[in-house]
């Protein structure tokens, strides 16, 4: 009877923890912002990415010395289809059946990308998200693979702590049950 109770209690605890994590990953909604502030104005930049089931937004501010490299990346990926140039502003807009799939606007020191996932096909969404990751690396000087590794290590450490906490709770429950019998 004690084993059944403990097994059930542990199972419920673990299932609730897993359900809570799955719920947040199912919505696929996250927003993050990275600011790089240094003494050298050429290195100062910020990147903000918001993504959920409906949209993908990329917003960045950077020193104008990075504009040429960013423009080249955008032209290489998006080409000149849907491109309008007004002075120093480059803007790519892709429409299909009257719906705006994406809008990408580059100025001397800012970049904004908006993708409507309700209208854009999965290939377009993946392409724009991969482009955003490459642009983030170019703007911030970070490596997404290294960041992913660090995120995985952090998640692993958190899971280990949760496991230790669950083990301690199990031992406490065993002692209480033993003392009550």
MDTraj code that builds the backbone (N, CA, C; nanometers):
import mdtraj as md
import numpy as np

residues = "UNK UNK UNK UNK UNK UNK UNK UNK UNK UNK UNK UNK UNK UNK UNK UNK UNK UNK UNK UNK UNK UNK UNK UNK UNK UNK UNK UNK UNK UNK UNK UNK UNK UNK UNK UNK UNK UNK UNK UNK UNK UNK UNK UNK UNK UNK UNK UNK UNK UNK UNK UNK UNK UNK UNK UNK UNK UNK UNK UNK UNK UNK UNK UNK UNK UNK UNK UNK UNK UNK UNK UNK UNK UNK UNK UNK UNK UNK UNK UNK UNK UNK UNK UNK UNK UNK UNK UNK UNK UNK UNK UNK UNK UNK UNK UNK UNK UNK UNK UNK UNK UNK UNK UNK UNK UNK UNK UNK UNK UNK UNK UNK UNK UNK UNK UNK UNK UNK UNK UNK UNK UNK UNK UNK UNK UNK UNK UNK UNK UNK UNK UNK UNK UNK UNK UNK UNK UNK UNK UNK UNK UNK UNK UNK UNK UNK UNK UNK UNK UNK UNK UNK UNK UNK UNK UNK UNK UNK UNK UNK UNK UNK UNK UNK UNK UNK UNK UNK UNK UNK UNK UNK UNK UNK UNK UNK UNK UNK UNK UNK UNK".split()
xyz = np.array([
    [0.0822, -0.1195, 0.0000],
    [0.0000, 0.0000, 0.0000],
    [0.0873, 0.1268, 0.0000],
    [0.1913, 0.1226, 0.0811],
    [0.2820, 0.2371, 0.0884],
    [0.3491, 0.2587, -0.0460],
    [0.3918, 0.1501, -0.1103],
    [0.4587, 0.1623, -0.2395],
    [0.3646, 0.2192, -0.3451],
    [0.2397, 0.1783, -0.3426],
    [0.1414, 0.2290, -0.4384],
    [0.1212, 0.3790, -0.4159],
    [0.1102, 0.4202, -0.2897],
    [0.0914, 0.5613, -0.2575],
    [0.2110, 0.6438, -0.3048],
    [0.3311, 0.5985, -0.2730],
    [0.4512, 0.6717, -0.3101],
    [0.4666, 0.6762, -0.4618],
    [0.4428, 0.5663, -0.5282],
    [0.4530, 0.5627, -0.6740],
    [0.3539, 0.6599, -0.7370],
    [0.2328, 0.6608, -0.6840],
    [0.1306, 0.7519, -0.7355],
    [0.1707, 0.8970, -0.7105],
    [0.2190, 0.9262, -0.5910],
    [0.2587, 1.0632, -0.5575],
    [0.3717, 1.1116, -0.6468],
    [0.4718, 1.0276, -0.6682],
    [0.5850, 1.0653, -0.7539],
    [0.5374, 1.0823, -0.8974],
    [0.4534, 0.9906, -0.9424],
    [0.4022, 0.9992, -1.0799],
    [0.3251, 1.1286, -1.1012],
    [0.2405, 1.1646, -1.0058],
    [0.1635, 1.2883, -1.0180],
    [0.2545, 1.4104, -1.0205],
    [0.3561, 1.4095, -0.9337],
    [0.4499, 1.5213, -0.9292],
    [0.5234, 1.5361, -1.0626],
    [0.5747, 1.4250, -1.1143],
    [0.6499, 1.4298, -1.2390],
    [0.5599, 1.4661, -1.3569],
    [0.4378, 1.4110, -1.3593],
    [0.3467, 1.4428, -1.4691],
    [0.3073, 1.5896, -1.4668],
    [0.2854, 1.6448, -1.3483],
    [0.2492, 1.7864, -1.3421],
    [0.3657, 1.8738, -1.3864],
    [0.4880, 1.8344, -1.3503],
    [0.6054, 1.9098, -1.3947],
    [0.6205, 1.9023, -1.5456],
    [0.6059, 1.7831, -1.6004],
    [0.6183, 1.7662, -1.7445],
    [0.5064, 1.8372, -1.8175],
    [0.3841, 1.8299, -1.7649],
    [0.2716, 1.8962, -1.8299],
    [0.2929, 2.0470, -1.8339],
    [0.3428, 2.1021, -1.7256],
    [0.3677, 2.2460, -1.7211],
    [0.4717, 2.2852, -1.8258],
    [0.5762, 2.2032, -1.8415],
    [0.6777, 2.2336, -1.9410],
    [0.6226, 2.2155, -2.0812],
    [0.5438, 2.1113, -2.1053],
    [0.4883, 2.0878, -2.2379],
    [0.3900, 2.1972, -2.2762],
    [0.3143, 2.2462, -2.1808],
    [0.2183, 2.3515, -2.2102],
    [0.2898, 2.4741, -2.2646],
    [0.4015, 2.5123, -2.2023],
    [0.4718, 2.6308, -2.2486],
    [0.5382, 2.6068, -2.3833],
    [0.5865, 2.4851, -2.4091],
    [0.6507, 2.4618, -2.5375],
    [0.5485, 2.4447, -2.6487],
    [0.4261, 2.4031, -2.6164],
    [0.3234, 2.3850, -2.7175],
    [0.2803, 2.5186, -2.7759],
    [0.2754, 2.6228, -2.6931],
    [0.2334, 2.7524, -2.7427],
    [0.3395, 2.8159, -2.8310],
    [0.4631, 2.7735, -2.8190],
    [0.5732, 2.8234, -2.9005],
    [0.5786, 2.9749, -2.9006],
    [0.5609, 3.0325, -2.7874],
    [0.5651, 3.1771, -2.7769],
    [0.6827, 3.2169, -2.6899],
    [0.7722, 3.2917, -2.7474],
    [0.8807, 3.3435, -2.6668],
    [0.9262, 3.4765, -2.7236],
    [0.9758, 3.5555, -2.6356],
    [1.0286, 3.6856, -2.6732],
    [1.1579, 3.7045, -2.5966],
    [1.2591, 3.7493, -2.6647],
    [1.3807, 3.7823, -2.5924],
    [1.4486, 3.9001, -2.6571],
    [1.5251, 3.9664, -2.5774],
    [1.5945, 4.0845, -2.6237],
    [1.7373, 4.0783, -2.5739],
    [1.8294, 4.1130, -2.6592],
    [1.9710, 4.1117, -2.6240],
    [2.0256, 4.2509, -2.6493],
    [2.0889, 4.3077, -2.5496],
    [2.1528, 4.4379, -2.5653],
    [2.3022, 4.4215, -2.5456],
    [2.3791, 4.4806, -2.6343],
    [2.5237, 4.4779, -2.6244],
    [2.5712, 4.6219, -2.6168],
    [2.6073, 4.6648, -2.4984],
    [2.6477, 4.8024, -2.4764],
    [2.7953, 4.8028, -2.4398],
    [2.8754, 4.8665, -2.5210],
    [3.0189, 4.8720, -2.4957],
    [3.0653, 5.0165, -2.5021],
    [3.1917, 5.0362, -2.4701],
    [3.2497, 5.1698, -2.4810],
    [3.2650, 5.2110, -2.6272],
    [3.2795, 5.1120, -2.7144],
    [3.2938, 5.1389, -2.8574],
    [3.1557, 5.1442, -2.9208],
    [3.1140, 5.2590, -2.9673],
    [2.9797, 5.2769, -3.0251],
    [2.9549, 5.1807, -3.1412],
    [3.0597, 5.1387, -3.2122],
    [3.0429, 5.0495, -3.3263],
    [2.9989, 4.9101, -3.2822],
    [3.0205, 4.8770, -3.1570],
    [2.9832, 4.7442, -3.1080],
    [2.8483, 4.7423, -3.0375],
    [2.7892, 4.8586, -3.0105],
    [2.6605, 4.8619, -2.9420],
    [2.5494, 4.8141, -3.0348],
    [2.4665, 4.7229, -2.9852],
    [2.3542, 4.6749, -3.0652],
    [2.2506, 4.6120, -2.9745],
    [2.1301, 4.5971, -3.0284],
    [2.0254, 4.5257, -2.9568],
    [1.9445, 4.4461, -3.0573],
    [1.9007, 4.3303, -3.0150],
    [1.8199, 4.2425, -3.0992],
    [1.7031, 4.1941, -3.0158],
    [1.5845, 4.2008, -3.0728],
    [1.4649, 4.1511, -3.0064],
    [1.3914, 4.0597, -3.1037],
    [1.3556, 3.9420, -3.0555],
    [1.2830, 3.8460, -3.1391],
    [1.1590, 3.8016, -3.0638],
    [1.0460, 3.8065, -3.1324],
    [0.9213, 3.7580, -3.0747],
    [0.8629, 3.6581, -3.1724],
    [0.8283, 3.5422, -3.1206],
    [0.7655, 3.4427, -3.2065],
    [0.6581, 3.3690, -3.1289],
    [0.5470, 3.3442, -3.1967],
    [0.4422, 3.2597, -3.1412],
    [0.3771, 3.1873, -3.2580],
    [0.2611, 3.1301, -3.2377],
    [0.1967, 3.0525, -3.3435],
    [0.1521, 3.1385, -3.4608],
    [0.1324, 3.2686, -3.4382],
    [0.0766, 3.3556, -3.5421],
    [0.1782, 3.4444, -3.6120],
    [0.2827, 3.4869, -3.5391],
    [0.3760, 3.5843, -3.5966],
    [0.5205, 3.5528, -3.5625],
    [0.6096, 3.6134, -3.6390],
    [0.7523, 3.6171, -3.6101],
    [0.7937, 3.7623, -3.6299],
    [0.8507, 3.8215, -3.5248],
    [0.8974, 3.9600, -3.5330],
    [1.0447, 3.9649, -3.4947],
    [1.1208, 4.0354, -3.5734],
    [1.2629, 4.0564, -3.5484],
    [1.2858, 4.2060, -3.5525],
    [1.3487, 4.2575, -3.4498],
    [1.3777, 4.3998, -3.4448],
    [1.5205, 4.4175, -3.3945],
    [1.5977, 4.4995, -3.4635],
    [1.7369, 4.5192, -3.4235],
    [1.7791, 4.6636, -3.4443],
    [1.8680, 4.7076, -3.3566],
    [1.9305, 4.8391, -3.3677],
    [2.0813, 4.8137, -3.3589],
    [2.1561, 4.8777, -3.4460],
    [2.2994, 4.8497, -3.4550],
    [2.3715, 4.9725, -3.5096],
    [2.5027, 4.9693, -3.5016],
    [2.5826, 5.0790, -3.5550],
    [2.5768, 5.0737, -3.7072],
    [2.5755, 5.1908, -3.7690],
    [2.5611, 5.1979, -3.9146],
    [2.6748, 5.1288, -3.9899],
    [2.7869, 5.1025, -3.9234],
    [2.8971, 5.0322, -3.9897],
    [2.8603, 4.8876, -4.0233],
    [2.7567, 4.8335, -3.9595],
    [2.7142, 4.6958, -3.9852],
    [2.6089, 4.6874, -4.0958],
    [2.5585, 4.8019, -4.1407],
    [2.4489, 4.8042, -4.2374],
    [2.4859, 4.7352, -4.3686],
    [2.6053, 4.7566, -4.4186],
    [2.6467, 4.6967, -4.5462],
    [2.6418, 4.5446, -4.5425],
    [2.6943, 4.4866, -4.4379],
    [2.6944, 4.3409, -4.4229],
    [2.5518, 4.2871, -4.4101],
    [2.4701, 4.3564, -4.3328],
    [2.3304, 4.3146, -4.3134],
    [2.2540, 4.3252, -4.4450],
    [2.2764, 4.4351, -4.5189],
    [2.2096, 4.4534, -4.6480],
    [2.2476, 4.3405, -4.7439],
    [2.3741, 4.3028, -4.7454],
    [2.4200, 4.1946, -4.8327],
    [2.3511, 4.0633, -4.7955],
    [2.3400, 4.0357, -4.6663],
    [2.2731, 3.9129, -4.6220],
    [2.1269, 3.9118, -4.6677],
    [2.0608, 4.0244, -4.6552],
    [1.9201, 4.0339, -4.6945],
    [1.9025, 4.0196, -4.8458],
    [1.9867, 4.0864, -4.9220],
    [1.9774, 4.0773, -5.0681],
    [2.0070, 3.9353, -5.1139],
    [2.1073, 3.8709, -5.0531],
    [2.1401, 3.7328, -5.0884],
    [2.0229, 3.6393, -5.0613],
    [1.9515, 3.6622, -4.9520],
    [1.8426, 3.5721, -4.9129],
    [1.7096, 3.6082, -4.9778],
    [1.6771, 3.7365, -4.9808],
    [1.5456, 3.7790, -5.0295],
    [1.5461, 3.8242, -5.1756],
    [1.6638, 3.8509, -5.2304],
    [1.6726, 3.8950, -5.3692],
    [1.6156, 4.0339, -5.3877],
    [1.5704, 4.0619, -5.5095],
    [1.5136, 4.1941, -5.5346],
    [1.3635, 4.1880, -5.5595],
    [1.3042, 4.0709, -5.5434],
    [1.1598, 4.0575, -5.5586],
    [1.0900, 4.1256, -5.4415],
    [1.0006, 4.2162, -5.4728],
    [0.9275, 4.2881, -5.3685],
    [1.0098, 4.3956, -5.3004],
    [1.1287, 4.4241, -5.3542],
    [1.2180, 4.5237, -5.2938],
    [1.1849, 4.6627, -5.3460],
    [1.1709, 4.7568, -5.2523],
    [1.1608, 4.8979, -5.2879],
    [1.2707, 4.9710, -5.2119],
    [1.3324, 5.0657, -5.2794],
    [1.4392, 5.1437, -5.2178],
    [1.3972, 5.2896, -5.2219],
    [1.3955, 5.3519, -5.1056],
    [1.3622, 5.4929, -5.0957],
    [1.4726, 5.5580, -5.0139],
    [1.5662, 5.6224, -5.0828],
    [1.6824, 5.6794, -5.0137],
    [1.7682, 5.5672, -4.9568],
    [1.7896, 5.5709, -4.8254],
    [1.8694, 5.4684, -4.7587],
    [1.7842, 5.3572, -4.6981],
    [1.6549, 5.3566, -4.7290],
    [1.5640, 5.2570, -4.6722],
    [1.5374, 5.1478, -4.7760],
    [1.5691, 5.0253, -4.7360],
    [1.5425, 4.9080, -4.8199],
    [1.4252, 4.8337, -4.7566],
    [1.3250, 4.8001, -4.8422],
    [1.2079, 4.7330, -4.7871],
    [1.1629, 4.6207, -4.8810],
    [1.1544, 4.5015, -4.8224],
    [1.1058, 4.3845, -4.8944],
    [0.9669, 4.3513, -4.8404],
    [0.8686, 4.3458, -4.9299],
    [0.7339, 4.3057, -4.8903],
    [0.6900, 4.1951, -4.9850],
    [0.6424, 4.0870, -4.9272],
    [0.5906, 3.9775, -5.0088],
    [0.4434, 3.9592, -4.9767],
    [0.3607, 3.9770, -5.0812],
    [0.2163, 3.9590, -5.0698],
    [0.1749, 3.8393, -5.1545],
    [0.0700, 3.7744, -5.1094],
    [0.0150, 3.6626, -5.1860],
    [-0.1356, 3.6591, -5.1625],
    [-0.2110, 3.6607, -5.2702],
    [-0.3581, 3.6610, -5.2619],
    [-0.4101, 3.7748, -5.1746],
    [-0.3456, 3.8889, -5.1810],
    [-0.3890, 4.0048, -5.1035],
    [-0.3450, 4.0036, -4.9580],
    [-0.2738, 3.8998, -4.9164],
    [-0.2268, 3.8896, -4.7774],
    [-0.0769, 3.9156, -4.7718],
    [-0.0346, 3.9934, -4.6707],
    [0.1076, 4.0222, -4.6533],
    [0.1721, 3.9036, -4.5814],
    [0.2661, 3.8359, -4.6490],
    [0.3370, 3.7236, -4.5885],
    [0.4490, 3.7726, -4.4983],
    [0.5279, 3.8686, -4.5506],
    [0.6331, 3.9273, -4.4672],
    [0.6636, 4.0684, -4.5112],
    [0.7249, 4.1394, -4.4193],
    [0.7662, 4.2776, -4.4410],
    [0.9015, 4.2929, -4.3733],
    [1.0008, 4.3332, -4.4489],
    [1.1369, 4.3475, -4.3961],
    [1.1859, 4.4874, -4.4320],
    [1.2233, 4.5660, -4.3316],
    [1.2633, 4.7048, -4.3533],
    [1.4004, 4.7303, -4.2907],
    [1.4934, 4.7747, -4.3739],
    [1.6296, 4.8042, -4.3306],
    [1.6581, 4.9518, -4.3496],
    [1.7062, 5.0166, -4.2415],
    [1.7538, 5.1542, -4.2497],
    [1.9021, 5.1535, -4.2161],
    [1.9604, 5.2716, -4.1979],
    [2.1036, 5.2796, -4.1679],
    [2.1429, 5.2048, -4.0409],
    [2.0541, 5.2042, -3.9412],
    [2.0934, 5.1407, -3.8151],
    [1.9812, 5.0584, -3.7509],
    [1.8754, 5.0279, -3.8263],
    [1.7688, 4.9431, -3.7721],
    [1.7242, 4.8410, -3.8760],
    [1.6708, 4.7318, -3.8260],
    [1.6137, 4.6285, -3.9109],
    [1.4888, 4.5761, -3.8419],
    [1.3811, 4.5692, -3.9171],
    [1.2564, 4.5143, -3.8653],
    [1.2050, 4.4121, -3.9648],
    [1.1703, 4.2937, -3.9137],
    [1.1129, 4.1879, -3.9964],
    [0.9839, 4.1433, -3.9293],
    [0.8795, 4.1325, -4.0100],
    [0.7510, 4.0832, -3.9610],
    [0.7050, 3.9729, -4.0557],
    [0.6722, 3.8564, -4.0004],
    [0.6202, 3.7451, -4.0789],
    [0.4859, 3.7057, -4.0195],
    [0.3843, 3.7006, -4.1034],
    [0.2511, 3.6566, -4.0605],
    [0.2414, 3.5068, -4.0878],
    [0.2513, 3.4272, -3.9828],
    [0.2531, 3.2816, -3.9973],
    [0.1186, 3.2246, -4.0403],
    [0.0136, 3.3036, -4.0275],
    [-0.1175, 3.2557, -4.0709],
    [-0.1251, 3.2471, -4.2230],
    [-0.0506, 3.3329, -4.2925],
    [-0.0563, 3.3362, -4.4381],
    [0.0681, 3.2783, -4.5041],
    [0.1830, 3.2919, -4.4407],
    [0.3080, 3.2428, -4.5000],
    [0.3151, 3.0910, -4.4863],
    [0.3685, 3.0256, -4.5901],
    [0.3835, 2.8797, -4.5807],
    [0.5020, 2.8466, -4.4903],
    [0.5112, 2.7221, -4.4523],
    [0.6136, 2.6816, -4.3554],
    [0.7544, 2.7053, -4.4090],
    [0.7764, 2.6910, -4.5402],
    [0.9097, 2.7163, -4.5964],
    [0.9501, 2.8619, -4.5793],
    [0.8562, 2.9527, -4.6002],
    [0.8836, 3.0954, -4.5828],
    [0.9125, 3.1264, -4.4368],
    [0.8333, 3.0695, -4.3468],
    [0.8536, 3.0940, -4.2037],
    [0.9903, 3.0437, -4.1608],
    [1.0258, 2.9222, -4.2001],
    [1.1562, 2.8650, -4.1626],
    [1.2686, 2.9497, -4.2211],
    [1.2556, 2.9895, -4.3476],
    [1.3583, 3.0711, -4.4117],
    [1.3791, 3.2020, -4.3350],
    [1.2689, 3.2679, -4.2963],
    [1.2805, 3.3961, -4.2260],
    [1.3364, 3.3781, -4.0850],
    [1.2985, 3.2702, -4.0167],
    [1.3533, 3.2455, -3.8832],
    [1.5026, 3.2146, -3.8902],
    [1.5442, 3.1387, -3.9907],
    [1.6870, 3.1099, -4.0080],
    [1.7628, 3.2365, -4.0447],
    [1.7025, 3.3194, -4.1299],
    [1.7635, 3.4475, -4.1643],
    [1.7775, 3.5331, -4.0384],
    [1.6729, 3.5357, -3.9559],
    [1.6785, 3.6114, -3.8306],
    [1.7905, 3.5639, -3.7399],
    [1.8095, 3.4325, -3.7319],
    [1.9181, 3.3782, -3.6483],
    [2.0543, 3.4219, -3.7031],
    [2.0710, 3.4165, -3.8338],
    [2.1974, 3.4599, -3.8949],
    [2.2200, 3.6097, -3.8740],
    [2.1131, 3.6872, -3.8893],
    [2.1250, 3.8317, -3.8687],
    [2.1589, 3.8641, -3.7236],
    [2.0976, 3.7926, -3.6304],
    [2.1273, 3.8138, -3.4876],
    [2.2750, 3.7896, -3.4599],
    [2.3274, 3.6822, -3.5182],
    [2.4695, 3.6525, -3.4995],
    [2.5568, 3.7619, -3.5595],
    [2.5202, 3.8090, -3.6797],
    [2.5988, 3.9136, -3.7459],
    [2.5931, 4.0453, -3.6680],
    [2.4762, 4.0765, -3.6142],
    [2.4592, 4.2030, -3.5420],
    [2.5255, 4.1983, -3.4050],
    [2.5030, 4.0886, -3.3332],
    [2.5498, 4.0814, -3.1941],
    [2.6862, 4.0175, -3.1787],
    [2.7299, 3.9453, -3.2795],
    [2.8576, 3.8756, -3.2687],
    [2.8479, 3.7492, -3.1857],
    [2.7265, 3.6962, -3.1657],
    [2.7092, 3.5744, -3.0873],
    [2.6992, 3.4534, -3.1789],
    [2.7125, 3.3366, -3.1197],
    [2.7027, 3.2096, -3.1919],
    [2.5823, 3.1335, -3.1387],
    [2.4802, 3.1133, -3.2227],
    [2.3565, 3.0497, -3.1761],
    [2.3789, 2.9052, -3.1323],
    [2.4737, 2.8342, -3.1930],
    [2.5015, 2.6965, -3.1509],
    [2.5580, 2.6951, -3.0092],
    [2.6463, 2.7887, -2.9812],
    [2.7042, 2.7978, -2.8471],
    [2.5966, 2.8378, -2.7464],
    [2.5086, 2.9309, -2.7854],
    [2.3984, 2.9708, -2.6972],
    [2.3059, 2.8526, -2.6711],
    [2.2778, 2.7742, -2.7757],
    [2.1928, 2.6561, -2.7611],
    [2.2539, 2.5555, -2.6656],
    [2.3833, 2.5387, -2.6742],
    [2.4540, 2.4469, -2.5838],
    [2.4427, 2.4961, -2.4392],
    [2.4612, 2.6258, -2.4191],
    [2.4504, 2.6820, -2.2842],
    [2.3078, 2.6688, -2.2309],
    [2.2078, 2.6923, -2.3172],
    [2.0677, 2.6765, -2.2764],
    [2.0393, 2.5324, -2.2361],
    [2.0915, 2.4368, -2.3131],
    [2.0703, 2.2951, -2.2822],
    [2.1377, 2.2584, -2.1493],
    [2.2567, 2.3121, -2.1262],
    [2.3260, 2.2853, -1.9998],
    [2.2480, 2.3432, -1.8818],
    [2.1933, 2.4650, -1.8995],
    [2.1119, 2.5254, -1.7941],
    [1.9881, 2.4414, -1.7662],
    [1.9212, 2.3966, -1.8712],
    [1.8010, 2.3142, -1.8555],
    [1.8345, 2.1831, -1.7858],
    [1.9481, 2.1253, -1.8190],
    [1.9914, 2.0008, -1.7556],
    [2.0154, 2.0212, -1.6058],
    [2.0810, 2.1304, -1.5694],
    [2.1074, 2.1590, -1.4282],
    [1.9769, 2.1823, -1.3526],
    [1.8833, 2.2515, -1.4156],
    [1.7527, 2.2743, -1.3521],
    [1.6816, 2.1417, -1.3309],
    [1.6855, 2.0545, -1.4305],
    [1.6209, 1.9231, -1.4195],
    [1.6855, 1.8409, -1.3085],
    [1.8182, 1.8476, -1.2979],
    [1.8869, 1.7758, -1.1904],
    [1.8419, 1.8271, -1.0538],
    [1.8320, 1.9593, -1.0386],
    [1.7864, 2.0165, -0.9117],
    [1.6434, 1.9727, -0.8802],
    [1.5568, 1.9729, -0.9819],
    [1.4186, 1.9288, -0.9620],
    [1.4137, 1.7822, -0.9206],
    [1.4992, 1.7009, -0.9812],
    [1.5043, 1.5594, -0.9453],
    [1.5483, 1.5427, -0.8007],
    [1.6503, 1.6153, -0.7593],
    [1.6959, 1.6076, -0.6201],
    [1.5859, 1.6533, -0.5244],
    [1.5154, 1.7584, -0.5619],
    [1.4059, 1.8078, -0.4802],
    [1.2973, 1.7005, -0.4682],
    [1.2658, 1.6345, -0.5791],
    [1.1638, 1.5281, -0.5781],
    [1.2089, 1.4114, -0.4910],
    [1.3370, 1.3773, -0.4973],
    [1.3896, 1.2684, -0.4136],
    [1.3776, 1.3039, -0.2654],
    [1.4081, 1.4279, -0.2305],
    [1.3962, 1.4702, -0.0910],
    [1.2509, 1.4665, -0.0453],
    [1.1604, 1.5115, -0.1318],
    [1.0177, 1.5060, -0.0981],
    [0.9724, 1.3627, -0.0797],
    [1.0240, 1.2728, -0.1627],
    [0.9896, 1.1311, -0.1509],
    [1.0368, 1.0764, -0.0167],
    [1.1578, 1.1098, 0.0222],
    [1.2106, 1.0631, 0.1511],
    [1.1288, 1.1191, 0.2664],
    [1.0909, 1.2453, 0.2584],
    [1.0077, 1.3047, 0.3633],
    [0.8740, 1.2326, 0.3724],
    [0.8141, 1.2041, 0.2582],
    [0.6851, 1.1345, 0.2557],
    [0.6989, 0.9941, 0.3135],
    [0.8091, 0.9266, 0.2818],
    [0.8335, 0.7926, 0.3368],
    [0.8433, 0.7985, 0.4892],
    [0.9193, 0.8974, 0.5406],
    [0.9352, 0.9108, 0.6860],
    [0.8019, 0.9417, 0.7538],
    [0.7249, 1.0330, 0.6962],
    [0.5938, 1.0659, 0.7536],
    [0.5024, 0.9448, 0.7551],
    [0.5045, 0.8704, 0.6473],
    [0.4202, 0.7505, 0.6364],
    [0.4644, 0.6459, 0.7384],
    [0.5950, 0.6301, 0.7523],
    [0.6494, 0.5334, 0.8485],
    [0.6160, 0.5746, 0.9908],
    [0.6257, 0.7058, 1.0200],
    [0.5955, 0.7555, 1.1552],
    [0.4456, 0.7436, 1.1871],
    [0.3607, 0.7525, 1.0869],
    [0.2172, 0.7425, 1.1088],
    [0.1712, 0.5983, 1.1250],
    [0.2511, 0.5025, 1.0849],
    [0.2136, 0.3613, 1.0985],
    [0.2654, 0.3031, 1.2241],
])
top = md.Topology()
chain = top.add_chain()
for i, resn in enumerate(residues, 1):
    res = top.add_residue(resn, chain, resSeq=i)
    for name in ("N", "CA", "C"):
        top.add_atom(name, md.element.get_by_symbol(name[0]), res)
traj = md.Trajectory(xyz[None], top)
